[in-house]
Amino acid sequence: MPSRSPSLSPPPLKRRRITPPEALSVPPPRTSRIQPPSQTLATRSTNLRIYSWNINGIAPYLDTQRPITTFFSAPHISRKSDPAPSFPPLRSCLHRWSFPHIIGLQEVKIAPSDNSSQASLRRTINTPLSDNDPIADPSRLYNAHFCLPQDKYNATGFGGKVYGVCTLIRRDIAASSNTRTVEWDVEGRVLITELPSLGVVVFNVYAVNGTTNPYRDPSSGKVVGDRHSRKRVFHIELRDECDGYEEQGWQVLVAGDLNISQTPLDSFPGLRMGKEHVRNREHFRECFIRGKEQGGLGMRDTFREVKGEERKYSYRPRGRVWGEGMDRVDMILATRGLKLRDANILDEGLERGRSDHVPLWVEVEVGASGDDGFARSDAGTYIQ
């Protein structure tokens, strides 16, 4: 449990926090635990596929008792009403997505003491759906890692079954990966996967949603601001964590529900224009999109880079007519040293399942060393 109690008015955006320690708005400097990636990167480039999905509760996807015939059938979806298909176990998604290397799940809603659900998830993702489902192949099996809420003041609803992220790592790359949490998050929002031989680090993120609800100091329980202010502090902490990796020579991917829509293209019928929402949006861009000379990370919004001004949305609220209101609040951001292959949002009712979000994905070329750390040739090998 962190001992510091920062105010929730964030400091001016700077590359490193140099504001005097007596300024209560500034969290104290951290001692970095980040080490450089492997001195010997993979000799050939690899196309790495990463999926992200706010699943909004993992429980419905842990059922392994359904008939096999339901695992691959698409339910009937009417565009005239809210599509709410019943969904088979999570492994059927892995099949449909052709077994990505890494899947980041947000809002798994597992209490930290619920070892049974964690074990059930690990079992479900590796339980064959049929005789033709090869579970002896490590490229079809996954390790699951969790970051679940430990905050007794800000993550107390539903018996602790709130928030939480889980990262699935395919076993053919898992042995050479490292997974860790961060000391500044106790709500179960950030899980980091390092791939040292590829020089890449993947952040699985469920960002704070900006609201007027109170935010309490995780140590004392004292109200120190609202969730809008906490969101901006979260931006700064995440930015600095990413920057620490870049400074050590890593390429960075931030994937998850970032709870922000950047431009009018990303919301229908329109962006939230309340004062705090406008402030949060600008603050996000200052931290992650603007260049380093302006205090940001200069990251790329991978969907926009690939799809331009195409309108697709990741948040599709339940209980409303499909298409009545939607936002692109889930993103995958990439540092500029990564070679982007493709990216998309699976914006359809089948993929939404029982969530109120749909998955998104990116494919990047990584691994082979070049002048700036990564090759730019098209001779990449694809891990099937």
RODO-2510 file (C-alpha; in nm, 4 decimals, decimal comma):
residues 384
     n   res          X          Y          Z
     1     m     0,0000     0,0000     0,0000
     2     p     0,1618     0,3323    -0,1001
     3     s     0,2542     0,5612     0,1838
     4     r     0,2429     0,8853    -0,0149
     5     s    -0,0702     1,0958    -0,0320
     6     p    -0,0473     1,3232    -0,3373
     7     s    -0,3007     1,5943    -0,4041
     8     l    -0,4913     1,5295    -0,7193
     9     s    -0,4039     1,8477    -0,9065
    10     p    -0,1343     1,7220    -1,1422
    11     p     0,1987     1,9023    -1,1876
    12     p     0,2967     2,0852    -1,5062
    13     l     0,3934     1,8411    -1,7777
    14     k     0,7682     1,7922    -1,7787
    15     r     0,9907     1,5090    -1,8876
    16     r     1,0907     1,4428    -1,5286
    17     r     0,9376     1,5678    -1,2073
    18     i     1,1626     1,8449    -1,0791
    19     t     0,9067     2,0470    -0,8838
    20     p     1,0222     2,0971    -0,5224
    21     p     0,9101     1,8146    -0,2909
    22     e     0,7132     2,0560    -0,0714
    23     a     0,4618     2,0961    -0,3568
    24     l     0,1973     1,8472    -0,2497
    25     s     0,0649     1,8085    -0,6048
    26     v     0,3795     1,6249    -0,7110
    27     p     0,4300     1,2554    -0,6294
    28     p     0,7845     1,1923    -0,5045
    29     p     1,0422     1,0629    -0,7533
    30     r     1,0630     0,6882    -0,7974
    31     t     1,3714     0,4734    -0,8115
    32     s     1,3515     0,3030    -1,1490
    33     r     1,3443    -0,0773    -1,1585
    34     i     1,3573    -0,0767    -1,5381
    35     q     1,6462    -0,2602    -1,6979
    36     p     1,7529    -0,2378    -2,0631
    37     p     1,6201    -0,5059    -2,3000
    38     s     1,8382    -0,7953    -2,4084
    39     q     2,1754    -0,6946    -2,5449
    40     t     2,1155    -0,9421    -2,8261
    41     l     1,7816    -0,8845    -2,9923
    42     a     1,6220    -1,1512    -3,2089
    43     t     1,8268    -1,1881    -3,5274
    44     r     1,5177    -1,1822    -3,7473
    45     s     1,2152    -0,9600    -3,7275
    46     t     0,8849    -1,0981    -3,6046
    47     n     0,5312    -0,9786    -3,6549
    48     l     0,3777    -0,9481    -3,3090
    49     r    -0,0035    -0,9424    -3,2768
    50     i    -0,1623    -0,7881    -2,9707
    51     y    -0,5323    -0,7768    -2,8850
    52     s    -0,7029    -0,5659    -2,6218
    53     w    -1,0565    -0,5972    -2,4879
    54     n    -1,2490    -0,4498    -2,1985
    55     i    -1,4395    -0,7701    -2,1263
    56     n    -1,6524    -0,6100    -1,8499
    57     g    -1,6565    -0,9178    -1,6276
    58     i    -1,4818    -1,2460    -1,7003
    59     a    -1,7382    -1,4764    -1,5362
    60     p    -1,9616    -1,5376    -1,8425
    61     y    -1,6600    -1,6569    -2,0418
    62     l    -1,5463    -1,9224    -1,7953
    63     d    -1,8270    -2,1667    -1,8766
    64     t    -1,6719    -2,4791    -2,0297
    65     q    -1,9875    -2,6891    -2,0142
    66     r    -2,1600    -2,5648    -2,3288
    67     p    -2,2069    -2,8077    -2,6186
    68     i    -1,9147    -2,8014    -2,8604
    69     t    -2,1517    -2,7063    -3,1440
    70     t    -2,2045    -2,3647    -2,9845
    71     f    -1,8384    -2,2709    -2,9762
    72     f    -1,8117    -2,1514    -3,3340
    73     s    -2,1688    -2,0537    -3,4197
    74     a    -2,2454    -1,6854    -3,4561
    75     p    -2,5704    -1,5842    -3,2861
    76     h    -2,8371    -1,4000    -3,4786
    77     i    -2,7961    -1,0273    -3,4290
    78     s    -3,0603    -0,7716    -3,5192
    79     r    -2,9319    -0,4249    -3,6013
    80     k    -3,2683    -0,2886    -3,4933
    81     s    -3,2080    -0,3740    -3,1318
    82     d    -2,9295    -0,4050    -2,8828
    83     p    -2,7295    -0,7125    -2,9958
    84     a    -2,6693    -0,9299    -2,6922
    85     p    -2,5501    -1,2704    -2,8073
    86     s    -2,4848    -1,5399    -2,5537
    87     f    -2,1128    -1,6041    -2,5627
    88     p    -1,9094    -1,9247    -2,5465
    89     p    -1,5898    -1,9648    -2,3411
    90     l    -1,2977    -1,7351    -2,3988
    91     r    -1,0981    -1,9955    -2,5905
    92     s    -1,3428    -1,9632    -2,8811
    93     c    -1,2331    -1,5983    -2,9095
    94     l    -0,8704    -1,7064    -2,9244
    95     h    -0,9600    -1,9379    -3,2122
    96     r    -1,1498    -1,6684    -3,3965
    97     w    -0,8626    -1,4238    -3,3535
    98     s    -0,6051    -1,6829    -3,4759
    99     f    -0,4265    -1,7030    -3,1399
   100     p    -0,2635    -1,3609    -3,0895
   101     h     0,0676    -1,3451    -2,9064
   102     i    -0,0672    -1,1237    -2,6271
   103     i    -0,4222    -1,0421    -2,5179
   104     g    -0,4879    -0,7681    -2,2649
   105     l    -0,8229    -0,7938    -2,0854
   106     q    -0,9608    -0,5082    -1,8772
   107     e    -1,2347    -0,4999    -1,6137
   108     v    -1,2112    -0,8707    -1,5441
   109     k    -1,3923    -0,8070    -1,2144
   110     i    -1,2234    -1,0754    -1,0062
   111     a    -1,1776    -1,0180    -0,6344
   112     p    -0,8099    -1,0489    -0,5338
   113     s    -0,8990    -1,3342    -0,2966
   114     d    -1,0903    -1,5256    -0,5652
   115     n    -0,8328    -1,7886    -0,6581
   116     s    -1,1054    -2,0101    -0,8005
   117     s    -1,1940    -1,7693    -1,0828
   118     q    -0,8280    -1,7146    -1,1638
   119     a    -0,7745    -2,0905    -1,1881
   120     s    -1,0919    -2,1267    -1,3942
   121     l    -0,9682    -1,8683    -1,6431
   122     r    -0,6351    -2,0446    -1,6803
   123     r    -0,8181    -2,3719    -1,7341
   124     t    -1,0720    -2,2285    -1,9783
   125     i    -0,8213    -2,0678    -2,2141
   126     n    -0,6300    -2,3947    -2,2420
   127     t    -0,9203    -2,6406    -2,2598
   128     p    -0,9684    -2,7787    -2,6126
   129     l    -1,2963    -2,7052    -2,7849
   130     s    -1,2843    -3,0194    -2,9978
   131     d    -1,0590    -3,3062    -3,1003
   132     n    -0,9145    -3,0775    -3,3666
   133     d    -0,8041    -2,8175    -3,1138
   134     p    -0,4274    -2,8775    -3,0686
   135     i    -0,3392    -2,8157    -2,7047
   136     a     0,0076    -2,9716    -2,7339
   137     d     0,1182    -2,6777    -2,9484
   138     p     0,2589    -2,3940    -2,7300
   139     s     0,1427    -2,1412    -2,9892
   140     r    -0,2143    -2,2423    -2,8969
   141     l    -0,1713    -2,2235    -2,5197
   142     y    -0,1489    -1,9274    -2,2835
   143     n    -0,0212    -1,8207    -1,9442
   144     a    -0,2478    -1,5801    -1,7564
   145     h    -0,1248    -1,3005    -1,5303
   146     f    -0,3430    -1,0769    -1,3154
   147     c    -0,3354    -0,7347    -1,1564
   148     l    -0,6346    -0,7129    -0,9229
   149     p    -0,7476    -0,4275    -0,6952
   150     q    -0,5902    -0,3952    -0,3511
   151     d    -0,7337    -0,0517    -0,2692
   152     k    -0,9685    -0,0868     0,0298
   153     y    -1,1092     0,2651    -0,0146
   154     n    -1,1498     0,3124    -0,3908
   155     a    -1,2207    -0,0394    -0,5139
   156     t    -1,4802    -0,1710    -0,2712
   157     g    -1,7953    -0,2275    -0,4766
   158     f    -1,9433    -0,5726    -0,5417
   159     g    -1,7250    -0,7424    -0,2847
   160     g    -1,4070    -0,6262    -0,4548
   161     k    -1,5151    -0,7586    -0,7952
   162     v    -1,4341    -0,4335    -0,9734
   163     y    -1,1657    -0,3201    -1,2152
   164     g    -0,8741    -0,5607    -1,2608
   165     v    -0,6697    -0,6495    -1,5681
   166     c    -0,5426    -0,9811    -1,7001
   167     t    -0,2779    -1,0440    -1,9651
   168     l    -0,2672    -1,3670    -2,1644
   169     i     0,0760    -1,4506    -2,3047
   170     r     0,1165    -1,7230    -2,5636
   171     r     0,3444    -1,9935    -2,4306
   172     d     0,5852    -1,9924    -2,7240
   173     i     0,6952    -1,6440    -2,6132
   174     a     0,6038    -1,6612    -2,2440
   175     a     0,9281    -1,8238    -2,1310
   176     s     1,1268    -1,5194    -2,2389
   177     s     0,8821    -1,2643    -2,0960
   178     n     0,8592    -1,0824    -1,7636
   179     t     0,5368    -0,9495    -1,6130
   180     r     0,5094    -0,6921    -1,3364
   181     t     0,2789    -0,4375    -1,1751
   182     v     0,3584    -0,0798    -1,0686
   183     e     0,3707     0,0585    -0,7171
   184     w     0,1590     0,3636    -0,8010
   185     d    -0,1493     0,1593    -0,8971
   186     v    -0,3464    -0,0287    -0,6318
   187     e    -0,6792    -0,0340    -0,8163
   188     g    -0,5792    -0,3166    -1,0530
   189     r    -0,5309    -0,1009    -1,3615
   190     v    -0,1802    -0,1624    -1,4992
   191     l     0,0043    -0,4814    -1,5912
   192     i     0,3335    -0,4672    -1,7802
   193     t     0,4733    -0,7440    -2,0015
   194     e     0,8392    -0,7180    -2,1010
   195     l     0,9715    -0,9083    -2,4034
   196     p     1,3475    -0,8536    -2,3635
   197     s     1,4594    -1,0499    -2,6714
   198     l     1,2296    -0,8380    -2,8881
   199     g     1,3041    -0,5102    -2,7143
   200     v     0,9330    -0,4482    -2,6620
   201     v     0,7215    -0,3795    -2,3544
   202     v     0,3406    -0,4022    -2,3580
   203     f     0,1265    -0,2119    -2,1068
   204     n    -0,2198    -0,3548    -2,0375
   205     v    -0,4135    -0,0534    -1,9073
   206     y    -0,7579     0,0168    -1,7685
   207     a    -0,7390     0,3931    -1,7226
   208     v    -0,9342     0,5859    -1,4620
   209     n    -1,2704     0,7165    -1,5800
   210     g    -1,3089     1,0863    -1,5063
   211     t    -1,6120     1,1550    -1,2851
   212     t    -1,7064     1,3789    -0,9929
   213     n    -1,7053     1,0805    -0,7560
   214     p    -1,4621     1,1243    -0,4657
   215     y    -1,1136     0,9776    -0,4709
   216     r    -0,9684     0,8706    -0,1372
   217     d    -0,6088     0,8398    -0,0351
   218     p    -0,5381     0,4632    -0,0549
   219     s    -0,3578     0,4662     0,2802
   220     s    -0,5780     0,6882     0,4979
   221     g    -0,9137     0,6849     0,3212
   222     k    -0,9236     1,0651     0,3319
   223     v    -1,0999     1,2293     0,0360
   224     v    -0,8268     1,4126    -0,1580
   225     g    -1,0087     1,4956    -0,4803
   226     d    -1,2387     1,3486    -0,7407
   227     r    -1,1930     1,0917    -1,0180
   228     h    -1,1235     1,3636    -1,2756
   229     s    -0,8187     1,4768    -1,0819
   230     r    -0,7126     1,1188    -1,0164
   231     k    -0,7358     1,0499    -1,3910
   232     r    -0,4843     1,3243    -1,4666
   233     v    -0,2440     1,1964    -1,2004
   234     f    -0,2833     0,8502    -1,3568
   235     h    -0,1882     0,9984    -1,6964
   236     i     0,1313     1,1413    -1,5512
   237     e     0,2297     0,8230    -1,3693
   238     l     0,1679     0,6134    -1,6807
   239     r     0,3556     0,8577    -1,9025
   240     d     0,6569     0,8534    -1,6719
   241     e     0,6554     0,4719    -1,6532
   242     c     0,6513     0,4509    -2,0330
   243     d     0,9225     0,7154    -2,0583
   244     g     1,1422     0,5163    -1,8208
   245     y     1,1285     0,2213    -2,0601
   246     e     1,2060     0,4372    -2,3608
   247     e     1,5060     0,5843    -2,1838
   248     q     1,6392     0,2314    -2,1346
   249     g     1,6011     0,1477    -2,5047
   250     w     1,2635    -0,0294    -2,5107
   251     q     0,9885     0,0163    -2,7672
   252     v     0,6541     0,0671    -2,5920
   253     l     0,2948    -0,0354    -2,6645
   254     v     0,0096     0,0897    -2,4456
   255     a    -0,3052    -0,1149    -2,5039
   256     g    -0,6357    -0,0921    -2,3248
   257     d    -0,9410     0,1030    -2,2252
   258     l    -0,7952     0,4510    -2,1888
   259     n    -1,1341     0,6069    -2,1125
   260     i    -1,0832     0,9029    -2,3448
   261     s    -1,2112     1,0020    -2,6892
   262     q    -0,9602     1,2234    -2,8655
   263     t    -1,1499     1,3930    -3,1496
   264     p    -1,5029     1,4301    -3,2911
   265     l    -1,4253     1,1321    -3,5162
   266     d    -1,4126     0,9182    -3,2039
   267     s    -1,7603     0,9845    -3,0636
   268     f    -2,1171     0,9719    -3,1888
   269     p    -2,3228     1,1784    -3,1699
   270     g    -2,0499     1,3978    -3,0165
   271     l    -1,7685     1,4423    -2,7663
   272     r    -1,8320     1,5163    -2,4016
   273     m    -1,7814     1,8901    -2,3733
   274     g    -1,8031     1,9437    -1,9976
   275     k    -1,5146     2,1463    -1,8565
   276     e    -1,3451     1,8531    -1,6832
   277     h    -1,3857     1,6223    -1,9817
   278     v    -1,2271     1,8818    -2,2110
   279     r    -0,9428     1,9214    -1,9622
   280     n    -0,8896     1,5458    -1,9356
   281     r    -0,8816     1,5100    -2,3134
   282     e    -0,6236     1,7831    -2,3574
   283     h    -0,4168     1,6435    -2,0718
   284     f    -0,4145     1,2983    -2,2321
   285     r    -0,2866     1,4433    -2,5584
   286     e    -0,0205     1,6432    -2,3755
   287     c     0,1054     1,3312    -2,2004
   288     f     0,0966     1,0743    -2,4793
   289     i     0,0455     1,2265    -2,8254
   290     r     0,2430     1,5493    -2,8253
   291     g     0,6150     1,5315    -2,8932
   292     k     0,8871     1,5050    -2,6350
   293     e     0,9888     1,8655    -2,6802
   294     q     0,6435     1,9503    -2,5412
   295     g     0,6656     1,7088    -2,2480
   296     g     0,4777     1,4196    -2,4106
   297     l     0,5782     1,0810    -2,5445
   298     g     0,4965     1,1407    -2,9116
   299     m     0,3158     0,8063    -2,9372
   300     r     0,1088     0,6995    -3,2363
   301     d    -0,2586     0,6121    -3,2205
   302     t    -0,2275     0,2929    -3,4238
   303     f    -0,5891     0,2730    -3,5414
   304     r    -0,5840     0,6294    -3,6745
   305     e    -0,2447     0,5763    -3,8382
   306     v    -0,3739     0,2741    -4,0311
   307     k    -0,7381     0,3683    -4,0880
   308     g    -0,7171     0,7449    -4,1226
   309     e    -1,0553     0,9083    -4,0646
   310     e    -1,2562     0,5851    -4,0735
   311     r    -1,5256     0,5817    -3,8077
   312     k    -1,5206     0,2773    -3,5845
   313     y    -1,6008     0,2642    -3,2154
   314     s    -1,4884     0,0458    -2,9269
   315     y    -1,7517     0,1369    -2,6666
   316     r    -2,1034     0,0217    -2,7524
   317     p    -2,3304     0,0703    -2,4497
   318     r    -2,5803    -0,1987    -2,3655
   319     g    -2,9498    -0,1240    -2,3293
   320     r    -2,9467     0,1114    -2,6273
   321     v    -3,0147     0,0617    -2,9965
   322     w    -2,6936    -0,0416    -3,1735
   323     g    -2,5475     0,2740    -3,3277
   324     e    -2,7407     0,5172    -3,1108
   325     g    -2,4370     0,6281    -2,9150
   326     m    -2,0764     0,5081    -2,9205
   327     d    -1,7171     0,6146    -2,8537
   328     r    -1,3642     0,5067    -2,9390
   329     v    -1,2167     0,5067    -2,5896
   330     d    -1,0013     0,1937    -2,6289
   331     m    -0,6682     0,2427    -2,8039
   332     i    -0,3311     0,0890    -2,8731
   333     l    -0,0548     0,3484    -2,8682
   334     a     0,2937     0,2780    -3,0044
   335     t     0,6273     0,4532    -2,9828
   336     r     0,7627     0,5724    -3,3143
   337     g     1,0435     0,3183    -3,3405
   338     l     0,7971     0,0352    -3,4029
   339     k     0,7099    -0,0651    -3,7571
   340     l     0,3320    -0,0754    -3,7762
   341     r     0,1864    -0,3533    -3,9939
   342     d    -0,1882    -0,3284    -3,9347
   343     a    -0,4519    -0,2318    -3,6795
   344     n    -0,8282    -0,2479    -3,6481
   345     i    -1,1332    -0,2477    -3,4202
   346     l    -1,3685    -0,5478    -3,4305
   347     d    -1,6740    -0,3255    -3,4241
   348     e    -1,9632    -0,5726    -3,4363
   349     g    -2,2115    -0,7323    -3,2011
   350     l    -2,0627    -1,0815    -3,2102
   351     e    -1,7269    -0,9507    -3,0904
   352     r    -1,8820    -0,7391    -2,8173
   353     g    -2,0348    -1,0476    -2,6601
   354     r    -2,1651    -0,9647    -2,3139
   355     s    -1,9384    -0,6664    -2,2695
   356     d    -2,0085    -0,3063    -2,3617
   357     h    -1,6788    -0,2820    -2,5502
   358     v    -1,5443    -0,4575    -2,8582
   359     p    -1,1867    -0,5845    -2,9058
   360     l    -0,9151    -0,4060    -3,1006
   361     w    -0,5773    -0,5235    -3,2246
   362     v    -0,2454    -0,4208    -3,3698
   363     e     0,0332    -0,5999    -3,5546
   364     v     0,3865    -0,4625    -3,5362
   365     e     0,7199    -0,5779    -3,6674
   366     v     0,9727    -0,6196    -3,3893
   367     g     1,2943    -0,7878    -3,2976
   368     a     1,5733    -0,7379    -3,5510
   369     s     1,8203    -0,4667    -3,4629
   370     g     1,8714    -0,1764    -3,7015
   371     d     2,0149     0,1750    -3,6872
   372     d     1,7445     0,2916    -3,4475
   373     g     1,7072    -0,0457    -3,2765
   374     f     1,4607    -0,2053    -3,5153
   375     a     1,4769    -0,3319    -3,8699
   376     r     1,2835    -0,1687    -4,1487
   377     s     1,3010    -0,4529    -4,4012
   378     d     0,9961    -0,6518    -4,5062
   379     a     1,1670    -0,9850    -4,4427
   380     g     0,9836    -1,0490    -4,1194
   381     t     0,8841    -1,3955    -4,0104
   382     y     0,5331    -1,4549    -3,8873
   383     i     0,4742    -1,6796    -3,5870
   384     q     0,1636    -1,8794    -3,6757
***
